[in-house]
Amino acid sequence: MQEKYGILTKKLMYSELKKEFESHSNFVITNYKGTTSIDMDNLRKELAKSDSKYLAVKNSLVKRLFEESDRKELVQFIKGEVGISFTGNLIESVKILVSFEKTHELFKLNCAYIEGKLEGAERVKQLAALPPREVLLSMVLTGMKSPISNFVGVLNNLLTGLICVINAIQKKKGGGN
């Protein structure tokens, strides 16, 4: 007997979603209620720049996926019009999503699943507030360089002091120029 088109479509959607969840350890669950399709397209374009995807998902399929996996705690966040951002570059993606949320009042971040751990919307916003990678690296290098510079300064002061003492002894003995 021929399978109905609707059932076949749901099976294909389910298998595609399953592949996305298997290939991405990090994703953000959002609610996009009231967001226009033009705004959604703009969001997708921005996220694509950071190797991320944004999909509007069918709640029943996502709930089934979560219940069948070790992510049962995420089922509670699947309410209303749900979209999931599968992140490539986590920090960049989160910054884009938080910025989008600020400019679109009906768009809401629900939670994130980061390296196997559920994180709330507030934690996602904290991640978005982090400075770029290059700035963080320069801060670390500055912190590492500071003790070395101070050590060199101390050694320089010791040598300068030693030279002054030697010159003073030499002058005292009468052989100084």
KOLKOLRO-985773 format. One line per field, with one value per residue: residue number from 0; residue in one letter; chain; x, y, z of N, C-alpha, C in turn. Coordinates in Angstrom, 1 decimal. Each point is the difference from the previous one (the first is absolute). Layout:
num: c(NUM, ...)
residuo: c(A, ...)
cadena: c(A, ...)
nx: c(X, ...)
ny: c(Y, ...)
nz: c(Z, ...)
cax: c(X, ...)
cay: c(Y, ...)
caz: c(Z, ...)
cx: c(X, ...)
cy: c(Y, ...)
cz: c(Z, ...)
***
This chain:
num: c(0, 1, 2, 3, 4, 5, 6, 7, 8, 9, 10, 11, 12, 13, 14, 15, 16, 17, 18, 19, 20, 21, 22, 23, 24, 25, 26, 27, 28, 29, 30, 31, 32, 33, 34, 35, 36, 37, 38, 39, 40, 41, 42, 43, 44, 45, 46, 47, 48, 49, 50, 51, 52, 53, 54, 55, 56, 57, 58, 59, 60, 61, 62, 63, 64, 65, 66, 67, 68, 69, 70, 71, 72, 73, 74, 75, 76, 77, 78, 79, 80, 81, 82, 83, 84, 85, 86, 87, 88, 89, 90, 91, 92, 93, 94, 95, 96, 97, 98, 99, 100, 101, 102, 103, 104, 105, 106, 107, 108, 109, 110, 111, 112, 113, 114, 115, 116, 117, 118, 119, 120, 121, 122, 123, 124, 125, 126, 127, 128, 129, 130, 131, 132, 133, 134, 135, 136, 137, 138, 139, 140, 141, 142, 143, 144, 145, 146, 147, 148, 149, 150, 151, 152, 153, 154, 155, 156, 157, 158, 159, 160, 161, 162, 163, 164, 165, 166, 167, 168, 169, 170, 171, 172, 173, 174, 175, 176)
residuo: c(M, Q, E, K, Y, G, I, L, T, K, K, L, M, Y, S, E, L, K, K, E, F, E, S, H, S, N, F, V, I, T, N, Y, K, G, T, T, S, I, D, M, D, N, L, R, K, E, L, A, K, S, D, S, K, Y, L, A, V, K, N, S, L, V, K, R, L, F, E, E, S, D, R, K, E, L, V, Q, F, I, K, G, E, V, G, I, S, F, T, G, N, L, I, E, S, V, K, I, L, V, S, F, E, K, T, H, E, L, F, K, L, N, C, A, Y, I, E, G, K, L, E, G, A, E, R, V, K, Q, L, A, A, L, P, P, R, E, V, L, L, S, M, V, L, T, G, M, K, S, P, I, S, N, F, V, G, V, L, N, N, L, L, T, G, L, I, C, V, I, N, A, I, Q, K, K, K, G, G, G, N)
cadena: c(A, A, A, A, A, A, A, A, A, A, A, A, A, A, A, A, A, A, A, A, A, A, A, A, A, A, A, A, A, A, A, A, A, A, A, A, A, A, A, A, A, A, A, A, A, A, A, A, A, A, A, A, A, A, A, A, A, A, A, A, A, A, A, A, A, A, A, A, A, A, A, A, A, A, A, A, A, A, A, A, A, A, A, A, A, A, A, A, A, A, A, A, A, A, A, A, A, A, A, A, A, A, A, A, A, A, A, A, A, A, A, A, A, A, A, A, A, A, A, A, A, A, A, A, A, A, A, A, A, A, A, A, A, A, A, A, A, A, A, A, A, A, A, A, A, A, A, A, A, A, A, A, A, A, A, A, A, A, A, A, A, A, A, A, A, A, A, A, A, A, A, A, A, A, A, A, A)
nx: c(0.8, -0.4, 1.1, -0.7, -0.3, -1.0, -0.2, 0.2, -0.7, -0.8, 0.0, -0.1, -1.0, -0.5, 0.2, -0.5, -1.0, -0.2, 0.2, -0.8, -0.8, 0.2, -0.1, -0.9, 1.1, -0.1, -1.1, -0.8, -0.9, -0.8, -0.7, -0.5, -0.9, -0.7, 1.0, 0.2, -0.4, -0.1, -0.5, -0.8, -0.3, -0.2, -0.7, -0.6, -0.1, -0.3, -0.8, -0.3, 0.2, -0.7, -0.3, -1.1, -1.0, -1.1, -0.6, -1.1, -0.3, -0.4, -0.8, -0.9, 0.6, 0.2, -1.2, -0.4, 0.7, -0.4, -1.3, 0.4, 0.5, 1.2, -0.9, -0.6, 1.0, 0.2, -0.7, 0.3, 1.0, -0.6, -0.3, -1.1, 0.3, 0.5, 1.1, 0.8, 1.0, 0.4, 0.8, 0.7, 0.1, 0.0, 1.2, 0.4, -0.4, 0.5, 1.1, -0.1, -0.2, 1.0, 0.8, -0.3, 0.2, 1.0, 0.1, -0.3, -0.9, -0.6, 1.1, 0.0, 1.1, -0.2, 0.9, 1.1, 0.4, 0.9, 0.6, -1.2, -0.1, -1.2, -0.2, -0.3, -1.1, 0.1, 0.3, -1.0, -0.7, 0.4, -0.2, -1.1, 0.1, 0.4, 1.2, 0.4, 0.2, 0.3, -1.1, -0.7, 0.5, -0.3, -1.1, 0.0, 0.4, -0.8, -0.9, 0.4, 0.0, -1.0, -0.2, 0.1, -0.8, -0.8, 0.2, -0.1, -1.1, -0.4, 0.3, -0.6, -1.0, 0.0, 0.1, -0.9, -0.6, 0.2, -0.2, -1.0, -0.2, 0.3, -0.6, -0.8, 0.2, -0.1, -0.9, -0.5, 0.4, -0.6, -0.5, -0.9, -0.5)
ny: c(-1.2, 1.0, 0.5, 0.6, 1.0, 0.2, -1.3, -0.1, 1.2, -0.4, -1.1, 0.7, 0.8, -1.1, -0.7, 1.1, 0.2, -1.3, 0.2, 1.0, -0.6, -1.0, 0.9, 0.5, 0.2, 1.1, 0.4, 0.9, -0.1, 0.4, 1.1, -0.2, -0.2, 0.3, -0.8, 1.1, -0.5, 1.2, 0.3, -1.0, 0.4, 1.2, -0.5, -0.7, 1.1, 0.7, -1.0, 0.0, 1.2, -0.6, -0.6, 0.7, -0.8, 0.5, -0.9, 0.3, -0.5, -1.2, 0.5, -0.7, 0.4, 1.2, 0.0, -0.6, 0.8, 1.0, -0.4, -0.2, 1.3, 0.4, 0.6, -0.8, 0.6, -0.1, -1.1, 0.5, 0.1, -1.1, 1.3, 0.1, 1.2, -1.2, 0.7, -0.8, 0.6, -0.7, 0.1, 0.8, 1.3, -0.6, 0.7, -0.1, -1.2, -0.2, 0.6, -0.7, -1.1, 0.3, 0.4, -1.1, -0.6, 0.8, -0.3, -1.2, 0.8, -0.6, 0.2, -1.3, 0.1, -1.2, -0.7, -0.6, -0.9, 0.1, -0.7, -0.4, 1.3, -0.1, 1.1, 0.9, 0.7, 0.2, -1.3, -0.2, 0.9, -0.8, -1.1, 0.6, 0.2, -1.3, 0.5, 0.4, -1.0, 0.8, 0.7, -1.2, -0.4, 1.3, -0.1, -1.3, 0.4, 1.0, -0.8, -0.8, 1.1, 0.4, -1.3, -0.4, 1.0, -0.3, -1.3, 0.4, 0.7, -1.0, -0.8, 0.9, 0.1, -1.3, -0.1, 1.0, -0.6, -1.2, 0.5, 0.6, -1.2, -0.7, 0.9, -0.1, -1.3, 0.1, 0.9, -0.8, -1.0, 0.9, -1.0, 0.9, -0.1)
nz: c(0.0, -0.7, 0.4, 1.0, -0.8, 0.9, 0.0, -1.3, -0.1, 1.0, -0.6, -1.1, 0.5, 0.5, -1.2, -0.7, 0.8, -0.1, -1.3, 0.0, 0.8, -0.9, -0.9, 0.9, 0.7, -0.7, 0.7, -0.5, 1.0, -1.0, 0.3, -1.2, 0.9, -1.1, -0.3, -0.8, -1.2, -0.3, 1.2, -0.2, -1.2, 0.5, 0.9, -0.9, -0.8, 1.0, 0.3, -1.2, 0.4, 1.0, -1.2, 0.1, 0.5, -0.5, 0.8, -0.7, 1.1, -0.3, 1.0, -0.6, -1.1, 0.4, 0.5, -1.0, -0.8, 0.7, -0.1, -1.3, 0.3, 0.4, -0.8, 0.8, 0.6, -1.3, 0.2, 1.2, -0.8, -0.4, -0.1, -0.7, -0.6, -0.1, 0.2, -0.8, 0.6, -1.1, 1.1, -0.8, -0.1, 1.1, 0.3, -1.2, 0.0, 1.2, -0.4, -1.1, 0.7, 0.9, -1.0, -0.7, 1.1, 0.1, -1.2, 0.4, 0.5, -1.0, -0.5, 0.5, 0.7, -0.3, -0.7, 0.5, -0.9, 0.9, -0.9, -0.3, 0.2, 0.7, -0.7, 0.9, -0.3, 1.4, 0.1, -0.9, 0.7, 1.1, -0.7, -0.3, 1.3, -0.2, 0.3, -1.2, -0.7, -1.0, 0.5, 0.2, -1.1, -0.5, 0.6, -0.5, -1.2, 0.1, 0.5, -1.1, -0.8, 0.7, 0.5, -1.3, -0.4, 1.0, -0.3, -1.2, 0.4, 0.7, -1.0, -0.8, 0.9, 0.1, -1.4, -0.1, 1.0, -0.6, -1.1, 0.5, 0.6, -1.2, -0.7, 0.9, 0.0, -1.3, 0.1, 0.9, -0.8, -0.8, -0.6, 0.4, -1.2)
cax: c(-0.8, 0.8, 0.1, -0.6, 1.0, 0.2, 0.8, 1.3, 0.6, 0.4, 1.2, 1.1, 0.4, 0.6, 1.4, 0.9, 0.2, 0.8, 1.4, 0.4, 0.3, 1.2, 1.2, 0.3, -0.1, -0.5, -1.1, -0.7, -1.4, -0.6, -1.4, 0.0, -1.4, -0.2, 1.1, -0.4, 0.8, 1.2, 1.0, 0.6, 1.0, 1.2, 0.6, 0.6, 1.2, 1.0, 0.5, 0.8, 1.3, 0.7, -0.1, -1.1, -1.3, -1.2, -1.1, -1.3, -0.2, -1.3, 0.2, -0.2, 1.2, 1.1, -0.3, 0.3, 1.5, 0.5, -0.4, 0.7, 1.4, 0.3, -0.3, -1.4, -0.2, -0.2, -1.4, -0.7, 0.3, -0.6, -1.3, -0.2, 0.8, 1.4, 1.1, 1.3, 1.2, 1.1, 1.2, 1.4, 0.8, -1.0, -0.1, -0.5, -1.4, -0.7, -0.1, -0.9, -1.3, -0.4, -0.2, -1.3, -1.0, -0.1, -0.6, -1.3, -0.5, -0.7, 1.0, 0.5, 0.9, -0.5, 1.1, 1.0, 0.6, 1.5, 0.9, -0.7, -0.5, -1.0, 0.3, -1.2, 0.2, 0.9, 1.3, 0.3, 0.3, 1.3, 0.9, 0.0, 0.7, 1.5, 0.7, 0.4, 1.1, 1.2, 0.2, 0.3, 1.4, 0.9, -0.1, 0.7, 1.4, 0.4, 0.1, 1.2, 1.2, 0.2, 1.0, 1.4, 0.5, 0.3, 1.2, 1.1, 0.2, 0.6, 1.4, 0.6, 0.3, 1.1, 1.3, 0.3, 0.4, 1.3, 1.0, 0.2, 0.8, 1.4, 0.5, 0.2, 1.1, 1.2, 0.3, 0.5, 1.4, 0.8, 0.4, -1.1, 0.2)
cay: c(1.2, 1.3, 0.8, 1.3, 1.1, 0.7, -0.9, 0.0, 1.3, 0.0, -0.9, 0.7, 1.1, -0.6, -0.5, 1.1, 0.5, -0.9, 0.2, 1.3, -0.2, -0.8, 0.6, 1.3, -0.2, 1.3, 0.6, 1.0, -0.1, 1.3, 0.2, 1.0, 0.5, 1.4, 0.4, -0.1, -0.9, 0.8, 0.0, -1.4, -0.2, 0.8, -0.8, -1.2, 0.5, 0.3, -1.2, -0.7, 0.6, -0.6, -1.4, -0.4, -0.1, 0.2, -0.8, 0.0, -1.4, -0.5, -0.3, -1.4, -0.8, 0.3, -0.6, -1.5, -0.1, 0.2, -1.1, -1.2, 0.1, 0.4, 1.5, 0.1, 1.2, 1.0, 0.0, 1.1, 1.3, -0.1, 0.6, 1.2, -0.1, -0.3, -0.1, -0.4, 0.5, -0.9, 0.9, -0.4, 0.8, 0.2, 1.3, 0.9, -0.3, 0.5, 1.5, 0.4, -0.3, 1.0, 1.3, -0.2, 0.1, 1.3, 0.8, -0.6, -0.2, -1.2, -1.1, -0.3, -1.1, -0.9, -0.6, -0.5, -1.3, 0.3, -1.1, -1.0, 0.6, 1.0, 1.4, 0.8, 1.2, 1.0, -0.5, 0.2, 1.4, 0.3, -0.4, 1.1, 1.2, -0.2, 0.7, -0.9, -1.0, 0.7, 0.8, -0.9, -0.5, 1.1, 0.1, -1.0, 0.2, 1.2, -0.5, -0.8, 0.8, 0.9, -0.4, 0.0, 1.4, 0.4, -0.7, 0.6, 1.3, -0.3, -0.4, 1.2, 0.8, -0.7, 0.2, 1.4, 0.1, -0.7, 0.9, 1.2, -0.4, -0.2, 1.3, 0.7, -0.7, 0.3, 1.4, 0.0, -0.5, 1.0, -0.4, 0.3, 1.0)
caz: c(0.0, -0.2, 1.2, -0.2, -0.2, 1.3, 0.8, -0.6, 0.3, 1.4, 0.1, -0.6, 0.9, 1.2, -0.2, -0.2, 1.3, 0.7, -0.5, 0.5, 1.5, 0.1, -0.5, 0.7, 1.5, 0.5, -0.7, 0.8, -0.2, 0.1, -0.4, -1.1, -0.2, -0.4, -0.8, -1.4, -0.8, -0.4, 1.1, 0.1, -1.1, 0.4, 1.1, -0.6, -0.7, 1.0, 0.7, -1.0, 0.0, 1.1, -0.2, 0.8, -0.7, 0.8, -0.6, 0.7, 0.2, 0.4, 1.4, 0.3, -0.5, 0.9, 1.3, -0.2, 0.0, 1.4, 0.9, -0.4, 0.2, 1.4, 0.2, 0.5, 0.8, -0.9, -0.4, 0.6, -0.8, -1.3, 0.1, -0.9, -1.3, 0.4, -0.9, 0.6, -0.6, 0.2, -0.1, -0.4, 1.0, 1.1, 0.5, -1.1, -0.2, 1.2, -0.2, -1.0, 0.5, 1.0, -0.6, -0.7, 1.0, 0.5, -1.1, -0.3, 1.4, 0.1, -0.2, 1.3, 0.2, 1.1, 0.7, -0.9, 0.3, -0.3, 0.3, 0.9, 1.2, -0.2, 0.5, -0.1, -0.8, 0.6, -0.3, -1.4, -0.2, 0.5, -1.0, -1.1, 0.5, 0.0, -1.1, -1.0, 0.3, -0.1, 1.2, 1.1, -0.2, 0.4, 1.5, 0.6, -0.3, 0.8, 1.3, 0.1, -0.2, 1.1, 1.0, -0.6, -0.1, 1.4, 0.4, -0.7, 0.7, 1.3, -0.3, -0.5, 1.3, 0.8, -0.6, 0.1, 1.4, 0.2, -0.7, 0.9, 1.2, -0.4, -0.2, 1.3, 0.6, -0.8, 0.4, 1.4, 0.0, -0.6, -1.4, -0.9, -1.0)
cx: c(0.9, -0.1, -0.6, 1.2, 0.4, 0.9, 1.4, 0.8, 0.5, 1.2, 1.3, 0.5, 0.6, 1.4, 1.0, 0.3, 1.0, 1.5, 0.6, 0.4, 1.2, 1.3, 0.3, -0.2, -0.5, -1.1, -0.8, -1.5, -0.6, -1.5, -0.1, -1.4, 0.0, 1.2, -0.3, 1.0, 1.2, 1.0, 0.6, 1.1, 1.3, 0.8, 0.8, 1.3, 1.1, 0.6, 0.8, 1.5, 0.9, -0.1, -1.2, -1.2, -1.1, -1.2, -1.3, -0.4, -1.5, 0.2, -0.1, 1.2, 1.2, -0.2, 0.3, 1.5, 0.6, -0.3, 0.7, 1.5, 0.2, -0.2, -1.4, -0.3, -0.3, -1.5, -0.9, 0.1, -0.7, -1.5, -0.2, 0.8, 1.5, 0.9, 1.3, 1.1, 1.1, 1.3, 1.2, 0.9, -0.9, -0.1, -0.5, -1.5, -0.9, -0.1, -1.0, -1.5, -0.5, -0.2, -1.4, -1.2, -0.2, -0.8, -1.4, -0.7, -0.7, 0.9, 0.7, 1.0, -0.5, 1.1, 1.1, 0.5, 1.4, 0.8, -0.7, -0.6, -1.0, 0.4, -1.2, 0.3, 0.9, 1.5, 0.4, 0.3, 1.4, 1.1, 0.1, 0.7, 1.6, 0.6, 0.4, 1.3, 1.3, 0.3, 0.3, 1.4, 1.0, 0.0, 0.8, 1.5, 0.6, 0.2, 1.2, 1.2, 0.3, 1.0, 1.4, 0.6, 0.4, 1.3, 1.2, 0.4, 0.8, 1.5, 0.8, 0.4, 1.1, 1.3, 0.4, 0.5, 1.4, 1.1, 0.2, 0.8, 1.4, 0.6, 0.3, 1.2, 1.3, 0.4, 0.5, 1.4, 0.9, 0.4, -1.1, 0.3, -1.3)
cy: c(1.2, 0.8, 1.4, 1.1, 0.7, -0.8, -0.1, 1.2, 0.0, -0.9, 0.6, 1.1, -0.6, -0.4, 1.2, 0.7, -0.8, 0.1, 1.3, -0.1, -0.9, 0.7, 1.3, -0.3, 1.2, 0.5, 0.9, -0.2, 1.4, -0.1, 1.1, 0.6, 1.5, 0.6, -0.2, -0.9, 0.8, 0.1, -1.4, -0.2, 0.8, -0.7, -1.2, 0.4, 0.4, -1.2, -0.8, 0.5, -0.6, -1.5, -0.6, -0.1, 0.4, -0.6, 0.2, -1.5, -0.4, -0.5, -1.5, -0.8, 0.3, -0.6, -1.5, -0.2, 0.1, -1.2, -1.3, 0.0, 0.3, 1.4, 0.2, 1.3, 1.2, 0.1, 1.1, 1.3, 0.0, 0.3, 1.1, -0.3, -0.1, 0.0, -0.4, 0.4, -1.1, 0.8, -0.7, 0.7, 0.5, 1.4, 1.0, -0.2, 0.5, 1.6, 0.4, -0.2, 1.0, 1.4, 0.0, 0.1, 1.4, 0.9, -0.5, -0.5, -1.3, -1.3, -0.2, -1.1, -0.9, -0.6, -0.4, -1.3, 0.1, -1.2, -0.9, 0.6, 1.1, 1.3, 0.8, 1.3, 1.0, -0.4, 0.3, 1.5, 0.4, -0.5, 1.0, 1.2, -0.1, 0.8, -1.0, -0.8, 0.8, 0.9, -0.8, -0.4, 1.1, 0.2, -1.0, 0.2, 1.2, -0.5, -0.9, 0.8, 0.9, -0.5, -0.1, 1.3, 0.5, -0.7, 0.6, 1.4, -0.2, -0.4, 1.2, 0.9, -0.6, 0.3, 1.4, 0.3, -0.5, 0.9, 1.2, -0.3, -0.2, 1.3, 0.8, -0.6, 0.4, 1.5, 0.1, -0.4, 0.9, -0.3, 0.3, 1.1, 0.9)
cz: c(0.0, 1.3, -0.3, 0.0, 1.3, 0.9, -0.5, 0.2, 1.4, 0.2, -0.5, 0.9, 1.3, -0.2, -0.2, 1.4, 0.9, -0.4, 0.5, 1.5, 0.2, -0.4, 0.7, 1.5, 0.7, -0.8, 1.0, -0.5, 0.2, -0.3, -0.9, -0.2, -0.4, -0.8, -1.5, -0.7, -0.5, 1.1, 0.3, -1.0, 0.3, 1.2, -0.5, -0.7, 1.0, 0.7, -1.0, -0.1, 1.1, 0.0, 0.8, -0.9, 0.9, -0.7, 0.9, 0.0, 0.4, 1.4, 0.3, -0.4, 1.0, 1.3, -0.1, 0.0, 1.4, 0.9, -0.3, 0.3, 1.5, 0.3, 0.4, 0.7, -1.0, -0.5, 0.5, -0.7, -1.3, 0.1, -1.0, -1.3, 0.3, -1.2, 0.7, -0.8, 0.3, -0.3, -0.5, 0.9, 1.1, 0.4, -1.0, -0.2, 1.1, 0.0, -1.0, 0.5, 1.1, -0.6, -0.7, 1.1, 0.5, -1.0, -0.3, 1.3, 0.1, -0.1, 1.4, 0.0, 1.2, 0.8, -1.1, 0.6, -0.4, 0.6, 1.0, 1.2, -0.3, 0.6, -0.2, -0.8, 0.5, -0.3, -1.4, -0.2, 0.6, -1.0, -1.2, 0.4, 0.0, -1.2, -1.1, 0.4, 0.0, 1.2, 1.2, -0.1, 0.4, 1.5, 0.7, -0.2, 0.9, 1.5, 0.2, -0.1, 1.2, 1.1, -0.6, 0.0, 1.4, 0.4, -0.7, 0.6, 1.4, -0.2, -0.4, 1.2, 0.8, -0.6, 0.1, 1.4, 0.2, -0.7, 0.9, 1.2, -0.4, -0.3, 1.3, 0.7, -0.7, 0.3, 1.4, 0.1, -0.7, -1.4, -1.0, -1.0, 0.0)
***
